Amino acid sequence: MSDGRLSTDLYVSAHVRQAAQANVPMMVLRRGDASSGTMILKINLLNGTARMLVEARFDDARVWTPATRQDPMPERDADEYMTRQGEIDPDAWLIEIEDKQGRVWFPGKVVSL
């Protein structure tokens, strides 16, 4: 990559390992573009709800924006959202994190637009 950032493939792999060391399951549901695919996170709160966050750039910093107005949403709706996004954007990385605390596990602020 010309801007000095890690490829998405390496970046995701590092964070999956970091979460695993803390006994937090993080699964790559679908690999996107290895060099620069956008990440979409489903943070399963393990209570029947999930947060859906989409990676974005703001002033060249990574931020996370809620995917919908309903945050958190029923887990079934989150699964449907992931399926739709996978069909729309074949380059996107679809990642599920199972964390009762709702931690993002990737750097960047969570912002509302």
NULO-274155 format. One record per residue: residue number from 1; x negated, y, z of N, C-alpha, C in turn. Coordinates in pm, 1 decimal, m for minus. Last residue first. Layout:
# residues N
   k      n.X      n.Y      n.Z     ca.X     ca.Y     ca.Z      c.X      c.Y      c.Z
 NUM        X        Y        Z        X        Y        Z        X        Y        Z
...
# end
This chain:
# residues 113
   k      n.X      n.Y      n.Z     ca.X     ca.Y     ca.Z      c.X      c.Y      c.Z
 113   2292.3    992.8   1269.7   2292.9   1094.9   1162.7   2418.5   1176.6   1166.4
 112   2112.4    906.2   1556.1   2242.3    910.2   1487.3   2235.9   1020.7   1383.5
 111   1826.1    697.5   1615.3   1889.4    828.1   1596.0   2025.2    812.1   1529.7
 110   1578.6    551.1   1789.9   1713.1    524.5   1738.9   1783.6    659.0   1733.2
 109   1232.6    580.2   1698.1   1348.7    621.9   1775.4   1476.9    575.3   1708.7
 108    984.6    328.5   1675.9   1071.5    426.5   1612.6   1191.1    455.8   1699.3
 107    870.9    m13.7   1660.4    854.8    128.2   1693.0    953.7    215.9   1616.7
 106   1078.8   m286.8   1751.1    999.3   m221.8   1647.8    986.5    m75.1   1685.9
 105   1246.9   m365.2   1952.1   1123.0   m440.6   1932.3   1037.4   m388.6   1818.2
 104   1495.8   m283.4   2059.0   1475.2   m284.4   1913.9   1352.1   m367.0   1876.3
 103   1693.8   m429.8   2316.9   1570.3   m365.2   2271.7   1551.4   m384.3   2121.4
 102   1914.6   m530.5   2455.1   1935.7   m449.3   2335.4   1812.3   m378.4   2283.3
 101   1915.0   m706.7   2661.9   1882.3   m568.2   2693.8   1897.1   m475.0   2573.5
 100   1957.9   m950.3   2541.6   2064.7   m894.5   2625.2   2041.7   m747.4   2656.7
  99   1866.3  m1033.8   2231.8   1813.1   m963.5   2347.9   1926.4   m897.3   2425.0
  98   1770.8  m1164.9   1949.4   1861.7  m1201.8   2058.1   1806.3  m1143.9   2187.5
  97   1763.7  m1027.4   1632.8   1695.2  m1029.7   1762.0   1799.1  m1065.9   1867.0
  96   1731.5  m1085.1   1291.8   1818.0  m1094.3   1409.0   1731.6  m1108.4   1533.9
  95   1689.7   m921.2    984.4   1625.1   m972.2   1105.7   1725.8   m973.3   1219.6
  94   1632.4   m898.6    653.5   1741.9   m915.4    748.7   1686.4   m988.6    870.8
  93   1490.1   m673.3    435.2   1458.6   m777.3    533.6   1573.4   m781.6    632.6
  92   1577.6   m602.2     94.5   1589.7   m577.1    238.5   1550.9   m699.9    319.7
  91   1586.6   m659.1   m172.9   1455.4   m627.3   m116.5   1457.8   m609.3     34.7
  90   1851.6   m689.8   m249.3   1768.4   m810.3   m241.3   1629.7   m784.6   m182.9
  89   2123.8   m543.8   m146.1   1982.3   m507.4   m153.8   1893.2   m630.8   m138.9
  88   2376.5   m672.4   m157.2   2356.3   m541.4   m218.5   2208.8   m511.8   m243.8
  87   2351.3   m909.5    m15.9   2398.7   m914.3   m154.6   2369.9   m784.0   m228.4
  86   2269.8   m815.3    230.7   2184.2   m907.8    158.6   2222.2   m919.3     12.0
  85   2493.9   m670.5    303.7   2370.1   m599.4    274.6   2272.0   m687.2    198.6
  84   2679.5   m881.9    348.4   2702.6   m781.8    243.3   2572.9   m710.7    205.2
  83   2555.4  m1012.4    566.6   2580.2  m1084.4    441.5   2598.6   m986.2    326.2
  82   2561.3   m809.8    759.7   2433.5   m862.5    712.6   2450.2   m935.0    578.3
  81   2839.8   m784.5    793.7   2761.2   m671.3    745.3   2628.1   m720.4    687.7
  80   2898.5  m1033.5    903.4   2954.7   m996.7    772.8   2877.9   m880.8    711.3
  79   2764.1  m1006.7   1146.8   2724.6  m1111.8   1052.5   2775.1  m1080.7    911.7
  78   2913.8   m798.9   1258.9   2771.5   m778.7   1232.2   2720.9   m882.3   1131.5
  77   3156.8   m925.4   1294.4   3148.9   m813.2   1201.0   3003.0   m785.1   1163.2
  76   3077.9  m1110.0   1492.3   3128.4  m1159.4   1363.1   3121.4  m1049.2   1256.7
  75   3018.9   m943.1   1708.4   2911.9  m1015.3   1640.2   2955.7  m1066.8   1503.0
  74   3164.7   m618.2   1715.3   3178.4   m762.7   1734.7   3072.4   m837.1   1651.2
  73   2916.0   m359.7   1781.3   3033.0   m412.5   1711.1   3047.1   m560.8   1743.5
  72   2799.6    m83.9   1991.8   2790.0   m213.7   1923.9   2923.4   m254.6   1859.7
  71   2920.9     92.2   1734.5   2791.5     47.5   1785.5   2798.7     36.1   1936.8
  70   3073.3    194.2   1460.1   3101.1    106.5   1574.4   2970.2     44.8   1621.2
  69   2969.9    318.7   1240.7   3013.1    401.9   1353.9   3039.8    319.9   1478.7
  68   2676.9    138.7   1127.4   2818.5    176.0   1121.3   2851.1    264.9   1241.4
  67   2406.1    126.2   1169.5   2457.4     94.5   1036.1   2602.8    136.9   1019.1
  66   2212.4    366.9   1338.2   2320.2    268.8   1344.1   2380.4    249.9   1204.8
  65   1871.6    391.9   1240.3   2003.8    452.5   1244.7   2108.7    343.1   1257.8
  64   1544.5    448.0   1338.1   1648.6    347.6   1322.3   1782.5    417.1   1335.4
  63   1242.4    566.1   1183.0   1354.2    580.8   1275.4   1454.1    470.5   1244.7
  62    907.4    640.2   1122.5   1012.0    537.9   1117.3   1117.2    570.7   1222.6
  61    813.8    947.4    968.9    816.4    859.8   1086.9    929.0    759.6   1070.3
  60    825.7   1134.9    766.9    727.1   1027.4    755.4    714.5    940.6    881.3
  59   1064.3   1268.2    829.3    934.5   1335.7    845.2    821.3   1233.9    853.5
  58   1200.4    960.1    850.8   1232.6   1099.5    876.6   1102.0   1169.4    909.5
  57   1323.2    664.4    712.7   1206.3    751.0    733.5   1256.6    893.7    751.6
  56   1487.9    374.4    852.9   1483.9    492.7    767.5   1354.9    567.8    796.3
  55   1652.3     66.9    909.7   1528.6    143.8    908.5   1542.1    261.3    811.9
  54   1949.2     21.9   1083.8   1884.3     25.0    953.7   1761.4    114.6    963.8
  53   2115.8   m192.3   1312.2   2030.9    m76.5   1288.3   1961.2    m90.6   1154.2
  52   2377.5   m300.3   1499.3   2322.7   m306.9   1364.6   2245.5   m178.9   1339.2
  51   2431.7   m490.6   1789.5   2400.2   m359.2   1732.1   2341.5   m383.5   1594.0
  50   2700.5   m703.1   1891.1   2567.1   m681.7   1835.3   2554.9   m537.3   1788.6
  49   2883.1   m924.6   2112.1   2864.9   m801.7   2035.2   2720.8   m791.7   1986.2
  48   2886.7  m1147.4   2267.1   2989.0  m1138.9   2162.9   2980.3  m1012.0   2080.4
  47   2666.7  m1127.2   2418.0   2794.0  m1114.2   2489.0   2911.1  m1102.9   2390.6
  46   2419.1  m1101.6   2300.1   2453.2  m1228.5   2364.2   2577.4  m1219.4   2452.6
  45   2347.8   m897.8   2141.3   2345.6   m870.3   2284.4   2389.3   m990.6   2368.1
  44   2152.1   m896.4   1866.9   2257.9   m975.0   1929.7   2245.6   m956.9   2080.9
  43   2082.9   m676.6   1644.9   2041.1   m702.4   1782.1   2159.1   m765.8   1853.5
  42   1981.2   m687.6   1330.9   2099.2   m724.6   1408.8   2046.1   m757.6   1547.7
  41   1824.1   m459.1   1117.5   1819.1   m536.2   1241.4   1958.8   m563.2   1295.1
  40   1665.9   m435.8    819.3   1797.8   m421.7    880.8   1798.7   m515.6   1000.8
  39   1398.9   m276.2    653.5   1443.0   m371.5    754.8   1583.0   m334.2    804.5
  38   1299.0   m259.2    311.6   1362.5   m196.3    427.4   1409.1   m304.1    524.3
  37    987.5   m369.5    170.2   1131.5   m383.0    189.5   1180.5   m314.8    317.2
  36    721.5   m364.5     77.5    785.5   m241.4    123.0    936.3   m251.8    145.3
  35    602.5   m617.1     30.4    518.9   m499.7     49.7    592.4   m380.5    108.8
  34    796.5   m814.9      6.6    684.3   m835.4     99.1    606.2   m707.8    126.0
  33   1138.3   m768.4     13.3   1016.2   m735.7    m58.6    898.6   m737.7     38.4
  32   1265.4   m995.1    258.9   1284.1   m902.5    148.0   1153.4   m883.7     73.1
  31   1387.3  m1288.3    398.3   1269.4  m1208.0    365.8   1301.7  m1120.6    245.8
  30   1638.9  m1332.5    630.9   1604.5  m1328.2    488.8   1486.0  m1236.4    469.0
  29   1612.9  m1367.8    899.0   1721.8  m1437.5    831.4   1701.9  m1439.3    680.7
  28   1377.6  m1408.8   1122.1   1391.0  m1345.9    991.4   1495.7  m1426.6    916.8
  27   1446.8  m1377.7   1465.4   1446.5  m1460.2   1346.2   1457.2  m1374.0   1220.5
  26   1343.5  m1381.6   1785.2   1357.9  m1290.7   1671.9   1342.9  m1374.9   1546.8
  25   1396.5  m1440.6   2126.2   1405.5  m1492.7   1989.8   1425.9  m1380.2   1887.3
  24   1172.1  m1371.9   2367.9   1288.7  m1311.7   2303.6   1292.5  m1363.9   2160.4
  23    942.6  m1429.0   2517.4   1055.0  m1523.7   2516.2   1184.9  m1461.8   2465.1
  22    732.9  m1270.9   2469.9    820.4  m1226.7   2578.7    945.1  m1315.8   2588.8
  21    628.1  m1388.9   2246.7    546.8  m1391.3   2368.3    627.5  m1349.0   2490.8
  20    824.6  m1318.8   2062.7    814.0  m1458.8   2106.9    731.6  m1470.0   2235.1
  19    763.5  m1050.5   2017.3    888.2  m1084.9   2084.8    882.2  m1227.5   2138.8
  18    517.2  m1088.5   1881.7    522.8  m1010.1   2005.5    649.6  m1043.3   2085.0
  17    598.3  m1230.1   1652.3    506.9  m1291.7   1750.0    512.4  m1219.5   1884.4
  16    753.6  m1032.8   1532.1    815.0  m1161.5   1567.2    729.0  m1231.4   1672.2
  15    559.7   m840.4   1484.8    663.0   m812.9   1584.5    739.9   m939.2   1623.9
  14    404.1   m963.6   1285.7    342.4   m921.3   1411.3    447.5   m899.7   1519.8
  13    593.7   m995.5   1079.3    530.7  m1112.4   1141.4    469.4  m1077.7   1277.1
  12    645.4   m727.2   1009.0    750.6   m809.5   1068.8    689.2   m929.2   1140.9
  11    391.6   m658.7    902.0    451.2   m580.9   1010.4    557.7   m663.2   1084.0
  10    356.3   m834.5    688.2    265.4   m840.0    803.0    326.1   m770.9    924.9
   9    580.8   m747.4    526.7    558.4   m887.3    561.9    470.3   m900.1    686.8
   8    536.6   m479.3    480.2    650.8   m518.7    562.8    632.7   m662.0    611.2
   7    192.9   m386.5    513.1    303.4   m438.8    433.7    415.5   m480.3    528.5
   6     97.1    m91.4    694.6     97.1   m236.2    675.2    211.6   m275.7    583.1
   5     m0.8    215.9    534.7     87.3    137.6    621.7     71.6    m10.6    591.9
   4   m147.1    358.7    348.2   m215.7    307.3    465.1   m129.0    228.5    561.5
   3    m32.3    431.4    110.7    m23.5    527.3    221.0    m85.2    475.2    349.8
   2    m51.7    221.4    m75.0   m137.0    337.3    m91.5   m134.4    433.5     26.2
   1    m84.6   m118.1      0.0      0.0      0.0      0.0    m88.6    123.6      0.0
# end
